[in-house]
Amino acid sequence: MDTTHTTRTRTRWSMLIDRLGAPSARDCADAPPISPAPLAHHGHWNWLFADEMGLAVEAPRASFSSQDTAEDWLEANADSLGRLGVSAATLLDGEHAVYGPTPLRRTPEAA
């Protein structure tokens, strides 16, 4: 059992995220830049990304002040995230999943 806290075991997601490597510069060279997330001083909404196999994918971390803001950001950056290997996302409110994994809605020419 892999633990980081004496009373709590690590989740499968946290172990998968630890094992991921950052995408190579070659993989990201043609990807358009991902727009920065709006600053959220009290934000607790964020995304967990997965590939086609359902494994966690390392992507930009962002925190949002509302569910609407998080969803707008995901929609605006779906094509760029797809080029990083993201095919689905789960919306988190703090540590709790709100919904997902849901497939990214990419434009037809980007898919």
Buried (B, 14 or more C-beta within 10 A) or exposed (E): EEEEEEEEEBEEBEEBBEEBEEBEEEEBEEBEEBEEBBEBEEBBBBBBBBBEEEBBBBBBEBBBBEEEBBBEBBEEBBBBBBBBBBBBBBBBEEEEEEEBBEBBEBEEEEE
